[in-house]
Amino acid sequence: MRLAIVGASGAVGQEFLKVLDERNFPMDELVLFGSGRSAGKTYNFRGKPIVVKELKHNDDFKGIDIAFTSAGAGTSKEFADTITKFGTIMIDNSSAFRMEEDVPLVVPELNARDALQRPRNIIANPNCTTIQMVVALKPIEDLSHITKVHVSTYQAASGAGAAAMDELNLQYAQLLKGEEATVEKFAYQLAYNLIPQVDVFTENGYTKEEMKMFNETRKIMHSDVLVSATCVRVPVLRAHSENIWVETQRAISLQEAKEAFASAQGIVLQDDPANKSYPMPLFLSGKDPVYVGRIRKDLTNPKGLTFWTVSDQIKKGAALNAVQIAEYLLTQP
């Protein structure tokens, strides 16, 4: 088993190294690829140094079984044929192929079997906010079909990469010294602020991030569910939070919902408001599951539920989900 990581020096690329090691993923060799700027860097993995190779249009992927790609949509589109031409399975973390009909969009807790039908040998990893949400929707969908979702997201700086996390830390340090904050990664200062825009706006007034949650959810769940999202960037380093309202075909009791969440794959129920116990990004960064709490009946709709979720954007929202796809593939004959 030979694996590759494309974009090894980025935040998600570095998380791949951690997740593969933590989960003791079986492999004989790991090859790291990056841009010309990253080529030559050395990273230690399982006690051995690995030098990053420059990603080029050559035969470097010959003999690679699975390649995890996280270097941006442009790079994924440019190098997809180079990566897959010898039979390598490309598990892509960018937006490049998510809505392509012949590319499965996979969250293993929901639709792992979709990964087996991959005519282009490409499997797409969904957007981080979508992954977190659909994992939480699955146990409710199993009780009664979800017809509508309203969601507000509270997205950490990590969603924009390692440089954005560094800038948030820098801004706090600068402001505490009375200096002007450096603003490069976002349209506005993020420290002490909220920015009600993630990605660019589309013609309907929703951002691309918000439309991803609409379109990707329907594809992953094989559903006609309607999703209306508002995505907000918040001054948190890593781990996204989401407040989710769902409408189901039949009314679901609180007890049913809590039991479903408690027994669901990939979810930890943290719902004890009397003792102020609910998911928070400060305490859940670096954790694997999607945490669910603040479960309530919707006061405006007898068939509605609302709940709060937190999950690490770099882990389950990116690297971990991709590795779980690869783990599933290894179980198949």
C-alpha positions in Angstrom: 0.0 0.0 0.0 1.6 3.3 -1.2 -0.1 6.6 -0.3 0.5 10.1 -1.4 -0.4 13.5 0.0 -0.6 16.4 -2.4 -0.4 19.8 -0.6 1.6 18.3 2.3 2.8 21.6 3.7 -0.7 23.1 4.1 -2.9 22.9 7.2 -4.9 20.0 5.9 -1.8 18.3 4.5 -0.2 18.4 8.0 -3.4 17.1 9.5 -3.3 14.1 7.1 0.1 13.2 8.6 -1.4 13.3 12.1 -4.6 11.4 11.2 -2.8 8.6 9.3 -0.4 8.1 12.2 -3.2 8.3 14.9 -5.3 5.7 13.1 -2.3 3.5 12.3 -3.3 3.5 8.7 -1.7 0.5 7.0 0.9 1.5 4.4 4.3 0.6 3.1 5.3 4.0 1.8 4.1 7.6 2.0 5.1 10.1 -0.7 4.6 13.8 -0.1 4.0 16.4 -2.9 3.9 20.1 -2.9 4.4 23.3 -4.9 7.8 24.5 -6.0 7.9 26.6 -2.7 7.3 23.5 -0.6 9.6 21.1 -2.5 12.6 20.1 -0.4 10.9 20.5 2.9 11.3 17.5 5.3 8.5 16.1 7.5 8.9 13.3 10.0 6.3 10.5 9.8 6.5 7.5 12.1 10.0 8.3 12.9 11.3 8.7 9.4 12.0 11.9 7.4 10.1 12.4 4.2 11.2 15.0 1.7 8.5 16.8 -0.2 8.6 16.3 -4.0 7.5 19.0 -6.4 4.2 18.2 -8.1 4.8 17.8 -11.8 3.2 16.3 -14.9 5.3 13.1 -14.9 5.0 9.5 -13.8 5.5 10.0 -10.1 2.1 8.5 -9.2 2.8 5.2 -10.9 2.4 2.6 -8.2 0.6 5.0 -5.8 -2.7 3.3 -4.6 -4.4 6.4 -3.0 -3.6 10.1 -3.2 -5.1 12.6 -0.8 -5.1 16.0 -2.6 -5.5 19.2 -0.7 -3.8 21.9 -2.8 -6.8 23.9 -4.1 -9.3 23.4 -6.9 -7.1 24.7 -9.6 -4.3 22.3 -8.8 -6.8 19.4 -8.5 -8.2 20.1 -11.9 -4.8 20.6 -13.5 -3.3 17.4 -12.1 -6.2 15.0 -11.9 -5.3 13.1 -15.1 -1.6 13.0 -14.0 -2.6 11.6 -10.6 -5.1 9.0 -11.8 -3.7 7.8 -15.1 -1.9 4.7 -13.6 -4.9 3.7 -11.5 -4.3 5.8 -8.4 -7.5 6.7 -6.5 -7.6 10.4 -5.9 -9.5 11.5 -2.8 -9.8 15.2 -3.4 -10.4 17.8 -0.6 -11.1 20.8 -3.0 -14.3 22.0 -4.5 -13.1 21.0 -8.0 -15.2 17.8 -8.6 -17.9 17.8 -5.8 -20.8 18.4 -8.1 -19.6 16.4 -11.1 -22.1 13.6 -11.8 -19.4 11.0 -12.4 -17.5 11.8 -9.1 -19.0 10.5 -5.9 -19.2 12.9 -3.0 -18.7 10.9 0.2 -19.2 11.1 3.9 -18.6 7.5 5.1 -21.3 7.7 7.9 -23.9 8.3 5.2 -23.0 7.1 1.8 -19.7 5.1 1.9 -20.9 2.7 -0.9 -21.0 5.7 -3.3 -17.1 5.6 -3.2 -17.2 2.3 -5.1 -18.7 3.9 -8.2 -15.9 6.2 -9.4 -15.5 6.1 -13.2 -12.8 8.7 -13.1 -11.0 7.2 -10.1 -11.8 10.5 -8.2 -13.7 10.7 -5.0 -14.6 14.1 -3.7 -14.4 15.2 0.0 -17.3 17.5 0.7 -17.1 21.0 2.1 -16.3 21.1 5.9 -19.5 22.7 6.9 -21.5 20.2 4.9 -19.7 17.2 6.4 -20.4 18.3 9.9 -24.1 19.0 9.2 -24.9 15.8 7.3 -23.3 13.6 10.0 -25.7 15.3 12.4 -28.7 15.0 10.0 -28.3 11.3 9.4 -29.8 10.0 12.7 -32.8 12.3 12.3 -33.3 11.3 8.6 -33.3 7.7 9.8 -36.3 8.5 12.0 -38.2 10.6 9.5 -37.4 12.2 6.2 -36.0 15.8 6.6 -37.8 18.2 4.2 -36.1 21.5 5.2 -33.0 22.6 7.0 -32.1 26.1 8.2 -28.5 26.5 9.4 -26.3 29.2 10.7 -22.6 28.5 10.8 -19.9 29.9 13.0 -16.8 29.1 11.1 -13.3 29.2 12.5 -10.2 30.8 10.9 -8.9 27.4 10.1 -11.4 27.2 7.3 -9.2 29.6 5.4 -6.0 27.7 6.1 -2.9 28.0 8.4 -2.1 31.5 7.3 -5.5 32.7 8.4 -5.0 31.1 11.8 -1.7 32.8 12.1 -3.3 36.2 11.1 -5.9 35.9 13.8 -3.3 35.3 16.5 -1.3 38.2 15.1 -4.3 40.5 15.1 -4.9 39.9 18.8 -1.3 40.5 19.7 -1.2 43.7 17.6 -4.4 45.0 19.1 -3.3 44.4 22.6 -0.2 46.4 21.9 -2.3 49.2 20.5 -1.1 48.6 17.0 -3.2 48.4 13.8 -4.3 44.9 12.9 -2.9 43.2 9.8 -5.8 42.4 7.5 -4.9 40.1 4.5 -6.7 36.8 4.7 -10.3 38.2 5.2 -12.1 41.3 4.0 -12.1 42.7 7.5 -10.3 42.3 10.8 -11.5 39.0 12.4 -10.3 39.6 15.9 -13.1 40.9 18.2 -15.4 40.7 15.1 -17.8 38.5 13.1 -17.8 38.5 9.3 -21.2 37.4 7.8 -19.5 36.3 4.6 -17.6 33.1 3.8 -16.6 32.9 0.1 -18.0 35.1 -2.6 -21.6 36.1 -3.2 -23.7 34.6 -5.9 -26.5 36.2 -7.9 -29.2 35.0 -5.4 -27.5 36.8 -2.5 -26.1 33.6 -0.9 -22.4 33.0 -0.9 -20.8 30.0 -2.6 -20.2 28.5 0.8 -23.9 28.7 1.6 -24.8 27.2 -1.8 -22.4 24.3 -1.3 -24.4 23.4 1.8 -27.6 23.3 -0.3 -26.2 21.4 -3.2 -23.8 19.0 -1.5 -26.3 17.9 1.1 -28.8 16.8 -1.5 -26.1 14.8 -3.4 -24.6 13.1 -0.3 -28.0 12.2 1.2 -29.7 11.4 -2.2 -32.4 13.7 -1.0 -34.8 16.4 -2.1 -34.1 18.3 1.2 -34.0 22.1 1.0 -31.2 23.8 2.8 -31.0 27.6 3.6 -27.7 28.6 5.2 -26.0 31.7 6.6 -22.3 31.3 7.0 -20.4 33.5 9.4 -16.6 33.7 10.1 -15.9 34.0 13.8 -12.7 34.7 15.8 -12.1 31.0 16.7 -8.9 29.3 15.7 -10.3 25.9 14.7 -13.5 23.9 15.0 -16.7 25.1 13.3 -20.0 25.4 15.1 -23.5 25.2 13.5 -27.0 25.9 14.7 -29.4 23.7 12.8 -33.2 23.7 12.4 -34.8 20.8 10.7 -38.4 20.1 9.6 -39.3 16.4 9.3 -42.3 14.6 7.7 -43.6 13.5 11.1 -43.1 15.0 14.5 -40.1 13.6 16.3 -40.0 13.6 20.1 -37.0 15.0 22.0 -36.4 11.5 23.5 -36.3 9.9 20.1 -33.9 12.5 18.8 -31.6 12.2 21.8 -31.5 8.4 21.6 -30.8 8.6 17.9 -27.9 11.0 18.3 -26.5 9.0 21.3 -26.3 5.8 19.2 -25.2 7.4 15.9 -21.9 6.7 14.2 -19.4 9.6 14.4 -21.5 11.6 16.9 -21.0 12.4 20.6 -24.1 13.6 22.4 -23.2 16.4 24.8 -26.6 17.8 26.0 -27.0 18.6 29.7 -28.0 22.2 29.8 -28.8 22.0 33.6 -25.1 21.5 34.1 -24.0 23.9 31.4 -22.8 21.0 29.3 -22.9 21.6 25.5 -20.4 21.5 22.7 -17.9 24.4 22.4 -15.0 24.8 20.0 -12.5 25.7 22.7 -12.7 22.2 24.1 -13.3 20.2 21.0 -10.5 21.3 18.7 -8.5 18.3 17.6 -11.3 15.8 18.4 -12.6 13.4 15.8 -16.4 13.3 16.2 -19.2 15.7 15.5 -20.6 16.8 18.9 -24.3 17.6 19.3 -26.1 19.4 22.0 -28.8 22.0 22.9 -31.5 19.8 21.3 -35.0 21.4 21.4 -38.3 21.3 19.8 -38.7 24.2 17.4 -41.3 26.6 18.9 -42.5 27.7 15.5 -43.1 24.2 14.0 -44.5 21.1 15.5 -42.5 19.0 13.1 -39.3 21.0 13.8 -36.2 20.3 15.9 -33.2 22.5 16.5 -29.8 21.6 17.8 -26.2 22.8 18.0 -23.1 21.0 16.6 -19.3 21.5 16.9 -16.7 19.7 14.9 -13.0 20.2 14.1 -12.9 21.7 10.6 -9.4 20.4 9.8 -10.1 17.0 11.2 -13.6 15.6 10.4 -14.2 18.5 8.1 -11.2 17.6 5.9 -8.4 15.1 6.6 -10.2 12.6 8.8 -13.2 12.3 6.4 -10.8 11.6 3.5 -8.9 9.0 5.5 -12.2 7.3 6.6 -13.1 7.0 2.9 -9.7 5.3 2.3 -10.3 3.0 5.2 -13.6 2.0 3.8 -12.1 1.2 0.4 -9.6 -1.1 2.1 -12.5 -3.2 3.6 -13.9 -3.9 0.1 -12.8 -6.9 -1.9 
